[in-house]
Amino acid sequence: MSDRDATGHGPLDLNLLRTFLAVHRAGSFTAGAHRLGLSQSTVTAQIRSLERRLGRELFERRPRGVTPLPHADELAGELSSPLDRLAAVTGADGKPPPAGRVHLAGPAEFLSACLLPALAPLVTAGVRLRVATGLTEPLLEELLAGHHDLVVATRRPHGRTLRAEPFADEEFVLVAAPGWARHLAGRELPEGLHDVPLISYADDLPIARRYWRHVFGRRLARQAAVTVPDLRGVLSMLTAGAGFSVMPGYLLRAELASGALVVLHEPADPPINTAYLVRRPEAAANPHVELVRERLLAVARTW
C-alpha cells in the first residue's frame, strides 16, 4: 500500500490506520474504542478524518455496529499483517507487551470437566486466567467487543470477523440409572420411554430433539419433567434415578465406568457436535493467550 493517501495529501497517520483496523475487526465504533482504550467520540472522529483523507466512506453505519464497504475490506487486508507485526514487536507503548490475565470463556460444564484441569500446569508456571461461562451467542458477541481472548463455542461463527479452529467433538448419549434400564428391558425405543421422566437443561430440549431426529428419524413430542440450566445438575438428577436424558459423553465417563448410569441405546451413527476454539484475527498483545491456545489444542488432540 502506498504511504500516501488517494488525495495526495501526504503520509497517513498511523494512529488513524490502527483505529480503522480495530473498528473493522470489532464491527462497531464502541467495540473498537474498547479495544484501543479510547473514547467512542475519539474513534468516531479518527474514522471520519481517515474517510476525509481517502475521499470515501469506509463503513455503512447501522443501528447496531457498522458494516465495512468493499474497499474497506481491501484496505484491512493490506494493513492487517504489517500492523500486527509492528504491534507484536513494539507493543502499544513501545515496550514489550505485558503478560496480563488470559480471558477464557465457554460452556461451564465443558470448561470445568475437561479444560480447566488441563491448564493447571500453565497456572503453576505463572499464567493467570479469568474464566467466564455462558451460551455461545452472547460469548461470541463479547469476544468481538474485546471482553474475552478465547471462547470455546458450540458452533462455528459466521463471517470472517472471528477466527475459529475445530477443537473437539462431543458425542451425545442416551442414558438413565440402572433401575430405569431394567424397567425398559424388552421395550422398543423410543416408544418404550413414554412413561420415563425426561430431564433436560432447557425447555426446548435441544440435545434430546437432535438425538431423536438423528437416531430415530422422528420429532420428539414431549415435555421435560425437570429442567436444570446446568448439565451437571441434569447429571445429578440422573444418577439419583429421576429419569432419562441425552447427555454429552465427556460428562458421563465416571458414572458410566462405575455403573451409576447405563447407556440405553447404542446407535451405529451417534449424533456428534463439534466445538470450536475462537479468537479475534489480530495477534494478541498478551503472549500468554497463545500459550493457553496451544495448550488447549494439544490436550484436545489427545481425546
VEXDO-81813 format. One record per residue (C-alpha): residue number from 1; residue in one letter; x, y, z. Coordinates in steps of 0.001 Angstrom, whole numbers, m for minus. Each point is the difference from the previous one (the first is absolute). Example, Ala and Ser with C-alpha at 12.3 -4.5 7.8 and 13.67 -1.06 7.14 Angstrom:
pos: 1 | code: a | X: 12300 | Y: m4500 | Z: 7800 $
pos: 2 | code: s | X: 1370 | Y: 3440 | Z: m660 $
END
This chain:
pos: 1 | code: m | X: 0 | Y: 0 | Z: 0 $
pos: 2 | code: s | X: 1309 | Y: 3474 | Z: m776 $
pos: 3 | code: d | X: 919 | Y: 2200 | Z: 2950 $
pos: 4 | code: r | X: m1962 | Y: 2801 | Z: m1655 $
pos: 5 | code: d | X: m3742 | Y: 181 | Z: 18 $
pos: 6 | code: a | X: m2172 | Y: 158 | Z: m3117 $
pos: 7 | code: t | X: m265 | Y: 3784 | Z: 174 $
pos: 8 | code: g | X: 3795 | Y: 475 | Z: 49 $
pos: 9 | code: h | X: 79 | Y: 1825 | Z: 3343 $
pos: 10 | code: g | X: 3038 | Y: m1817 | Z: 1390 $
pos: 11 | code: p | X: 549 | Y: m3004 | Z: 2240 $
pos: 12 | code: l | X: m2967 | Y: m1307 | Z: 1949 $
pos: 13 | code: d | X: 110 | Y: 201 | Z: 3786 $
pos: 14 | code: l | X: 795 | Y: m3469 | Z: 1376 $
pos: 15 | code: n | X: m2476 | Y: 525 | Z: 2854 $
pos: 16 | code: l | X: m2822 | Y: 481 | Z: m2507 $
pos: 17 | code: l | X: 894 | Y: m3301 | Z: m1661 $
pos: 18 | code: r | X: 167 | Y: m1822 | Z: 3336 $
pos: 19 | code: t | X: m3399 | Y: 1376 | Z: 952 $
pos: 20 | code: f | X: m1477 | Y: m953 | Z: m3366 $
pos: 21 | code: l | X: 1288 | Y: m3585 | Z: 353 $
pos: 22 | code: a | X: m1368 | Y: m305 | Z: 3546 $
pos: 23 | code: v | X: m3473 | Y: 1169 | Z: m1101 $
pos: 24 | code: h | X: 72 | Y: m2272 | Z: m3071 $
pos: 25 | code: r | X: 820 | Y: m3011 | Z: 2168 $
pos: 26 | code: a | X: m2371 | Y: 838 | Z: 2837 $
pos: 27 | code: g | X: m2985 | Y: 898 | Z: m2192 $
pos: 28 | code: s | X: m878 | Y: 3176 | Z: 1888 $
pos: 29 | code: f | X: 1482 | Y: 3299 | Z: 1142 $
pos: 30 | code: t | X: m827 | Y: m867 | Z: 3625 $
pos: 31 | code: a | X: 1798 | Y: m3359 | Z: m36 $
pos: 32 | code: g | X: 2929 | Y: 1477 | Z: m1907 $
pos: 33 | code: a | X: 315 | Y: 2757 | Z: 2581 $
pos: 34 | code: h | X: m62 | Y: m2596 | Z: 2791 $
pos: 35 | code: r | X: 2866 | Y: m1921 | Z: m1583 $
pos: 36 | code: l | X: 2103 | Y: 3126 | Z: m476 $
pos: 37 | code: g | X: m749 | Y: 1540 | Z: 3383 $
pos: 38 | code: l | X: m1421 | Y: 3105 | Z: m1661 $
pos: 39 | code: s | X: m3307 | Y: 1808 | Z: 296 $
pos: 40 | code: q | X: m2631 | Y: m729 | Z: m2629 $
pos: 41 | code: s | X: m3 | Y: 3666 | Z: m1032 $
pos: 42 | code: t | X: 3741 | Y: m154 | Z: m655 $
pos: 43 | code: v | X: m357 | Y: m3119 | Z: m2135 $
pos: 44 | code: t | X: m2904 | Y: 1538 | Z: m1929 $
pos: 45 | code: a | X: 2027 | Y: 3152 | Z: m653 $
pos: 46 | code: q | X: 3023 | Y: m2007 | Z: m1173 $
pos: 47 | code: i | X: m2060 | Y: m2093 | Z: m2412 $
pos: 48 | code: r | X: m1610 | Y: 3145 | Z: m1428 $
pos: 49 | code: s | X: 3450 | Y: 1539 | Z: m386 $
pos: 50 | code: l | X: 1266 | Y: m3065 | Z: m1845 $
pos: 51 | code: e | X: m3052 | Y: m26 | Z: m2253 $
pos: 52 | code: r | X: 590 | Y: 3653 | Z: m874 $
pos: 53 | code: r | X: 3633 | Y: m729 | Z: m813 $
pos: 54 | code: l | X: m974 | Y: m2925 | Z: m2228 $
pos: 55 | code: g | X: m2922 | Y: 1849 | Z: m1568 $
pos: 56 | code: r | X: m2495 | Y: m2804 | Z: 640 $
pos: 57 | code: e | X: m1997 | Y: m1614 | Z: 2778 $
pos: 58 | code: l | X: 1376 | Y: m3210 | Z: 1457 $
pos: 59 | code: f | X: m2978 | Y: m1302 | Z: 1956 $
pos: 60 | code: e | X: m3747 | Y: m162 | Z: m330 $
pos: 61 | code: r | X: m1391 | Y: 1195 | Z: 3338 $
pos: 62 | code: r | X: m2733 | Y: m2234 | Z: 1431 $
pos: 63 | code: p | X: m2094 | Y: 129 | Z: 3207 $
pos: 64 | code: r | X: 2215 | Y: m2727 | Z: 1488 $
pos: 65 | code: g | X: 3575 | Y: 436 | Z: m1190 $
pos: 66 | code: v | X: 1421 | Y: 632 | Z: m3448 $
pos: 67 | code: t | X: 436 | Y: m2023 | Z: m3191 $
pos: 68 | code: p | X: 3267 | Y: 446 | Z: m1952 $
pos: 69 | code: l | X: m380 | Y: 1080 | Z: m3613 $
pos: 70 | code: p | X: 1923 | Y: m2064 | Z: m2609 $
pos: 71 | code: h | X: 2933 | Y: 2417 | Z: m217 $
pos: 72 | code: a | X: 241 | Y: m65 | Z: 3812 $
pos: 73 | code: d | X: 438 | Y: m3771 | Z: m131 $
pos: 74 | code: e | X: 2783 | Y: 475 | Z: m2526 $
pos: 75 | code: l | X: 1709 | Y: 2597 | Z: 2174 $
pos: 76 | code: a | X: m277 | Y: m2221 | Z: 3080 $
pos: 77 | code: g | X: 1574 | Y: m2860 | Z: m1948 $
pos: 78 | code: e | X: 2980 | Y: 2185 | Z: m867 $
pos: 79 | code: l | X: 419 | Y: 1346 | Z: 3535 $
pos: 80 | code: s | X: m535 | Y: m3110 | Z: 2138 $
pos: 81 | code: s | X: 3339 | Y: m1712 | Z: m389 $
pos: 82 | code: p | X: 2347 | Y: 3025 | Z: 275 $
pos: 83 | code: l | X: m1884 | Y: 1590 | Z: 2919 $
pos: 84 | code: d | X: m214 | Y: m3309 | Z: 1872 $
pos: 85 | code: r | X: 3736 | Y: m536 | Z: m448 $
pos: 86 | code: l | X: 692 | Y: 3529 | Z: 1192 $
pos: 87 | code: a | X: m2218 | Y: m494 | Z: 3074 $
pos: 88 | code: a | X: 1714 | Y: m3300 | Z: 822 $
pos: 89 | code: v | X: 3421 | Y: 1645 | Z: m114 $
pos: 90 | code: t | X: m737 | Y: 3272 | Z: 1765 $
pos: 91 | code: g | X: m3090 | Y: m501 | Z: 2102 $
pos: 92 | code: a | X: m2515 | Y: 2828 | Z: 325 $
pos: 93 | code: d | X: 2460 | Y: 2282 | Z: 1862 $
pos: 94 | code: g | X: 3266 | Y: m985 | Z: m1659 $
pos: 95 | code: k | X: 862 | Y: m2547 | Z: 2740 $
pos: 96 | code: p | X: m357 | Y: m3800 | Z: m25 $
pos: 97 | code: p | X: m3682 | Y: m808 | Z: 602 $
pos: 98 | code: p | X: m867 | Y: m1003 | Z: 3565 $
pos: 99 | code: a | X: m1195 | Y: m3511 | Z: 827 $
pos: 100 | code: g | X: m3366 | Y: 811 | Z: 1562 $
pos: 101 | code: r | X: m2842 | Y: m2361 | Z: 760 $
pos: 102 | code: v | X: m1305 | Y: m2202 | Z: m2790 $
pos: 103 | code: h | X: m3773 | Y: 356 | Z: m337 $
pos: 104 | code: l | X: m1468 | Y: m3418 | Z: m860 $
pos: 105 | code: a | X: m3723 | Y: m687 | Z: m425 $
pos: 106 | code: g | X: m2246 | Y: m2902 | Z: m962 $
pos: 107 | code: p | X: m2606 | Y: m2486 | Z: 1244 $
pos: 108 | code: a | X: 295 | Y: m418 | Z: 3772 $
pos: 109 | code: e | X: m160 | Y: m3791 | Z: m98 $
pos: 110 | code: f | X: 2599 | Y: m504 | Z: m2742 $
pos: 111 | code: l | X: 2392 | Y: 2499 | Z: 1559 $
pos: 112 | code: s | X: m319 | Y: m1548 | Z: 3450 $
pos: 113 | code: a | X: 154 | Y: m3663 | Z: m1007 $
pos: 114 | code: c | X: 2590 | Y: 81 | Z: m2789 $
pos: 115 | code: l | X: 1861 | Y: 3244 | Z: m546 $
pos: 116 | code: l | X: 822 | Y: 1689 | Z: 3292 $
pos: 117 | code: p | X: 1838 | Y: m3034 | Z: 1449 $
pos: 118 | code: a | X: 2126 | Y: m82 | Z: m3175 $
pos: 119 | code: l | X: 1076 | Y: 3597 | Z: 610 $
pos: 120 | code: a | X: 1278 | Y: m650 | Z: 3520 $
pos: 121 | code: p | X: 3669 | Y: m376 | Z: m1127 $
pos: 122 | code: l | X: m122 | Y: 3417 | Z: m1654 $
pos: 123 | code: v | X: m1440 | Y: 1581 | Z: 3129 $
pos: 124 | code: t | X: 2776 | Y: m1433 | Z: 2161 $
pos: 125 | code: a | X: 2466 | Y: 1427 | Z: m2552 $
pos: 126 | code: g | X: m1420 | Y: 3501 | Z: 437 $
pos: 127 | code: v | X: m2884 | Y: 318 | Z: m2483 $
pos: 128 | code: r | X: m3004 | Y: 1808 | Z: 1458 $
pos: 129 | code: l | X: m3561 | Y: m722 | Z: m1130 $
pos: 130 | code: r | X: m3376 | Y: 1663 | Z: 197 $
pos: 131 | code: v | X: m2701 | Y: m2540 | Z: m883 $
pos: 132 | code: a | X: m3546 | Y: 860 | Z: m1063 $
pos: 133 | code: t | X: m2819 | Y: m2388 | Z: m846 $
pos: 134 | code: g | X: m3128 | Y: 291 | Z: m2102 $
pos: 135 | code: l | X: m1705 | Y: m791 | Z: m3284 $
pos: 136 | code: t | X: 1842 | Y: 249 | Z: m3309 $
pos: 137 | code: e | X: m1875 | Y: 2931 | Z: m1579 $
pos: 138 | code: p | X: 526 | Y: 2583 | Z: 2760 $
pos: 139 | code: l | X: 3566 | Y: m1198 | Z: 590 $
pos: 140 | code: l | X: 870 | Y: 555 | Z: m3671 $
pos: 141 | code: e | X: m1478 | Y: 3501 | Z: 138 $
pos: 142 | code: e | X: 2116 | Y: 703 | Z: 3080 $
pos: 143 | code: l | X: 3070 | Y: m1371 | Z: m1775 $
pos: 144 | code: l | X: m575 | Y: 2433 | Z: m2869 $
pos: 145 | code: a | X: m353 | Y: 2814 | Z: 2511 $
pos: 146 | code: g | X: 3378 | Y: m884 | Z: 1519 $
pos: 147 | code: h | X: m1213 | Y: m1493 | Z: 3298 $
pos: 148 | code: h | X: 1590 | Y: m3432 | Z: m579 $
pos: 149 | code: d | X: 3169 | Y: m1317 | Z: m1652 $
pos: 150 | code: l | X: m1168 | Y: m3550 | Z: m775 $
pos: 151 | code: v | X: m3488 | Y: m1495 | Z: m154 $
pos: 152 | code: v | X: m945 | Y: m3665 | Z: m214 $
pos: 153 | code: a | X: m3093 | Y: 89 | Z: m2238 $
pos: 154 | code: t | X: m2525 | Y: m2707 | Z: m818 $
pos: 155 | code: r | X: m314 | Y: 1264 | Z: m3580 $
pos: 156 | code: r | X: 2290 | Y: 1594 | Z: m2585 $
pos: 157 | code: p | X: m528 | Y: 3779 | Z: m88 $
pos: 158 | code: h | X: m1245 | Y: 1509 | Z: m3252 $
pos: 159 | code: g | X: 2069 | Y: 2342 | Z: m2125 $
pos: 160 | code: r | X: 3687 | Y: 859 | Z: 202 $
pos: 161 | code: t | X: 85 | Y: 2291 | Z: 3003 $
pos: 162 | code: l | X: 1045 | Y: m2871 | Z: 2292 $
pos: 163 | code: r | X: 2443 | Y: m2865 | Z: m468 $
pos: 164 | code: a | X: m1311 | Y: m3461 | Z: 941 $
pos: 165 | code: e | X: 1888 | Y: m3295 | Z: 261 $
pos: 166 | code: p | X: m1763 | Y: m3388 | Z: 300 $
pos: 167 | code: f | X: 784 | Y: m987 | Z: 3535 $
pos: 168 | code: a | X: m1832 | Y: m3076 | Z: 1290 $
pos: 169 | code: d | X: m2899 | Y: m2279 | Z: m888 $
pos: 170 | code: e | X: m2572 | Y: m832 | Z: 2653 $
pos: 171 | code: e | X: m2121 | Y: m3119 | Z: m468 $
pos: 172 | code: f | X: m3544 | Y: m6 | Z: 1349 $
pos: 173 | code: v | X: m1100 | Y: m3026 | Z: 2038 $
pos: 174 | code: l | X: m3446 | Y: m1200 | Z: 1132 $
pos: 175 | code: v | X: 337 | Y: m967 | Z: 3681 $
pos: 176 | code: a | X: m1862 | Y: m775 | Z: 3216 $
pos: 177 | code: a | X: 635 | Y: m1636 | Z: 3369 $
pos: 178 | code: p | X: 134 | Y: m3836 | Z: 91 $
pos: 179 | code: g | X: m3495 | Y: m242 | Z: 1501 $
pos: 180 | code: w | X: m1521 | Y: 1648 | Z: m3064 $
pos: 181 | code: a | X: 2082 | Y: m2209 | Z: m2283 $
pos: 182 | code: r | X: m1574 | Y: m3070 | Z: 1651 $
pos: 183 | code: h | X: m3428 | Y: 1624 | Z: m311 $
pos: 184 | code: l | X: 600 | Y: 405 | Z: m3747 $
pos: 185 | code: a | X: 1282 | Y: m3513 | Z: m608 $
pos: 186 | code: g | X: m1745 | Y: m1524 | Z: m3022 $
pos: 187 | code: r | X: m1632 | Y: 3264 | Z: m1083 $
pos: 188 | code: e | X: 510 | Y: 1576 | Z: m3405 $
pos: 189 | code: l | X: 1533 | Y: 3454 | Z: m48 $
pos: 190 | code: p | X: m948 | Y: 2741 | Z: m115 $
pos: 191 | code: e | X: m3620 | Y: m1015 | Z: 690 $
pos: 192 | code: g | X: 993 | Y: m1797 | Z: 3192 $
pos: 193 | code: l | X: 1094 | Y: 3260 | Z: 1601 $
pos: 194 | code: h | X: m3519 | Y: 1471 | Z: 65 $
pos: 195 | code: d | X: m422 | Y: m515 | Z: 3770 $
pos: 196 | code: v | X: 3563 | Y: 921 | Z: 988 $
pos: 197 | code: p | X: 570 | Y: 3629 | Z: 1125 $
pos: 198 | code: l | X: 2208 | Y: 2057 | Z: m2292 $
pos: 199 | code: i | X: 2625 | Y: 2210 | Z: 1647 $
pos: 200 | code: s | X: 1364 | Y: 2912 | Z: m2037 $
pos: 201 | code: y | X: 2012 | Y: 3203 | Z: 403 $
pos: 202 | code: a | X: m2502 | Y: 2068 | Z: m2049 $
pos: 203 | code: d | X: m3732 | Y: m52 | Z: m719 $
pos: 204 | code: d | X: 524 | Y: m297 | Z: m3763 $
pos: 205 | code: l | X: 1983 | Y: m3273 | Z: 465 $
pos: 206 | code: p | X: 2741 | Y: 879 | Z: m2522 $
pos: 207 | code: i | X: 2267 | Y: m3021 | Z: 562 $
pos: 208 | code: a | X: m2833 | Y: m2530 | Z: 299 $
pos: 209 | code: r | X: m1777 | Y: 1370 | Z: m3073 $
pos: 210 | code: r | X: 3180 | Y: m303 | Z: m2042 $
pos: 211 | code: y | X: 523 | Y: m3585 | Z: 1204 $
pos: 212 | code: w | X: m3566 | Y: m1000 | Z: m912 $
pos: 213 | code: r | X: 301 | Y: 1554 | Z: m3448 $
pos: 214 | code: h | X: 3434 | Y: m1484 | Z: m734 $
pos: 215 | code: v | X: m416 | Y: m3482 | Z: 1524 $
pos: 216 | code: f | X: m3706 | Y: m761 | Z: m128 $
pos: 217 | code: g | X: m885 | Y: 2137 | Z: m3032 $
pos: 218 | code: r | X: m2963 | Y: 1627 | Z: 1676 $
pos: 219 | code: r | X: m1019 | Y: 3044 | Z: 1987 $
pos: 220 | code: l | X: 112 | Y: m118 | Z: 3786 $
pos: 221 | code: a | X: m3467 | Y: 935 | Z: 1247 $
pos: 222 | code: r | X: 59 | Y: 253 | Z: 3774 $
pos: 223 | code: q | X: 842 | Y: 2355 | Z: 2826 $
pos: 224 | code: a | X: 2751 | Y: m249 | Z: 2560 $
pos: 225 | code: a | X: m897 | Y: m1079 | Z: 3514 $
pos: 226 | code: v | X: 2946 | Y: 2007 | Z: 1346 $
pos: 227 | code: t | X: 2104 | Y: 2769 | Z: m1565 $
pos: 228 | code: v | X: 3325 | Y: 1026 | Z: 1547 $
pos: 229 | code: p | X: 2066 | Y: 2686 | Z: m1808 $
pos: 230 | code: d | X: 3242 | Y: m1871 | Z: 732 $
pos: 231 | code: l | X: 854 | Y: m3430 | Z: m1374 $
pos: 232 | code: r | X: 1672 | Y: m896 | Z: 3285 $
pos: 233 | code: g | X: m3357 | Y: 502 | Z: 1678 $
pos: 234 | code: v | X: m1626 | Y: m2258 | Z: m2597 $
pos: 235 | code: l | X: 2694 | Y: m2586 | Z: 730 $
pos: 236 | code: s | X: m707 | Y: 70 | Z: 3728 $
pos: 237 | code: m | X: m3714 | Y: m548 | Z: m678 $
pos: 238 | code: l | X: 764 | Y: m2944 | Z: m2257 $
pos: 239 | code: t | X: 2286 | Y: m1730 | Z: 2482 $
pos: 240 | code: a | X: m2687 | Y: 480 | Z: 2659 $
pos: 241 | code: g | X: m2412 | Y: m1934 | Z: m2228 $
pos: 242 | code: a | X: m2258 | Y: 2866 | Z: m1077 $
pos: 243 | code: g | X: m348 | Y: m1139 | Z: m3637 $
pos: 244 | code: f | X: 1896 | Y: m8 | Z: m3306 $
pos: 245 | code: s | X: 1785 | Y: 2566 | Z: m2123 $
pos: 246 | code: v | X: 2332 | Y: 503 | Z: m2951 $
pos: 247 | code: m | X: 3383 | Y: 1258 | Z: 1175 $
pos: 248 | code: p | X: 3454 | Y: 731 | Z: m1449 $
pos: 249 | code: g | X: 2194 | Y: m3024 | Z: 589 $
pos: 250 | code: y | X: 2931 | Y: 1943 | Z: 1505 $
pos: 251 | code: l | X: m2121 | Y: 764 | Z: 3068 $
pos: 252 | code: l | X: m988 | Y: m3636 | Z: 629 $
pos: 253 | code: r | X: 3335 | Y: m1834 | Z: 70 $
pos: 254 | code: a | X: 172 | Y: m621 | Z: 3737 $
pos: 255 | code: e | X: m3700 | Y: m867 | Z: 349 $
pos: 256 | code: l | X: 47 | Y: m2450 | Z: m2911 $
pos: 257 | code: a | X: 3209 | Y: m1613 | Z: 1266 $
pos: 258 | code: s | X: m1437 | Y: m450 | Z: 3514 $
pos: 259 | code: g | X: m3402 | Y: m1213 | Z: m1195 $
pos: 260 | code: a | X: m1840 | Y: 2966 | Z: 1520 $
pos: 261 | code: l | X: m1431 | Y: 619 | Z: m3487 $
pos: 262 | code: v | X: m736 | Y: m2344 | Z: m2888 $
pos: 263 | code: v | X: m65 | Y: 664 | Z: m3756 $
pos: 264 | code: l | X: m3536 | Y: m739 | Z: m1202 $
pos: 265 | code: h | X: 730 | Y: m38 | Z: m3729 $
pos: 266 | code: e | X: 3170 | Y: m384 | Z: m2067 $
pos: 267 | code: p | X: m651 | Y: 1210 | Z: m3561 $
pos: 268 | code: a | X: 2520 | Y: m755 | Z: m2731 $
pos: 269 | code: d | X: 134 | Y: 3722 | Z: m824 $
pos: 270 | code: p | X: m431 | Y: 2032 | Z: 3183 $
pos: 271 | code: p | X: m556 | Y: 3755 | Z: m305 $
pos: 272 | code: i | X: 3156 | Y: 2052 | Z: 461 $
pos: 273 | code: n | X: 460 | Y: 3708 | Z: 557 $
pos: 274 | code: t | X: 3287 | Y: 1789 | Z: m782 $
pos: 275 | code: a | X: 1320 | Y: 2642 | Z: 2357 $
pos: 276 | code: y | X: 2224 | Y: 2823 | Z: m1281 $
pos: 277 | code: l | X: 2736 | Y: 2022 | Z: 1616 $
pos: 278 | code: v | X: m672 | Y: 3571 | Z: m1128 $
pos: 279 | code: r | X: 2142 | Y: 3134 | Z: 165 $
pos: 280 | code: r | X: 252 | Y: 3366 | Z: m1690 $
pos: 281 | code: p | X: 2161 | Y: 57 | Z: m3151 $
pos: 282 | code: e | X: 2593 | Y: 2488 | Z: 1209 $
pos: 283 | code: a | X: 3045 | Y: m1127 | Z: 1966 $
pos: 284 | code: a | X: m652 | Y: 112 | Z: 3746 $
pos: 285 | code: a | X: 1996 | Y: 2587 | Z: 1926 $
pos: 286 | code: n | X: 246 | Y: m2438 | Z: 2913 $
pos: 287 | code: p | X: 2486 | Y: m2799 | Z: m859 $
pos: 288 | code: h | X: m1687 | Y: m2328 | Z: 2494 $
pos: 289 | code: v | X: m3110 | Y: m152 | Z: m2201 $
pos: 290 | code: e | X: 1947 | Y: m2045 | Z: m2527 $
pos: 291 | code: l | X: 1349 | Y: m2260 | Z: 2770 $
pos: 292 | code: v | X: m3546 | Y: m770 | Z: 1154 $
pos: 293 | code: r | X: m1217 | Y: m527 | Z: m3568 $
pos: 294 | code: e | X: 2836 | Y: m2406 | Z: m814 $
pos: 295 | code: r | X: m535 | Y: m1918 | Z: 3244 $
pos: 296 | code: l | X: m3733 | Y: m411 | Z: m628 $
pos: 297 | code: l | X: 546 | Y: m1180 | Z: m3572 $
pos: 298 | code: a | X: 2700 | Y: m2455 | Z: 1105 $
pos: 299 | code: v | X: m2237 | Y: m1468 | Z: 2687 $
pos: 300 | code: a | X: m2945 | Y: m269 | Z: m2405 $
pos: 301 | code: r | X: 2136 | Y: m2048 | Z: m2403 $
pos: 302 | code: t | X: 438 | Y: m2660 | Z: 2709 $
pos: 303 | code: w | X: m3741 | Y: m590 | Z: 443 $
END
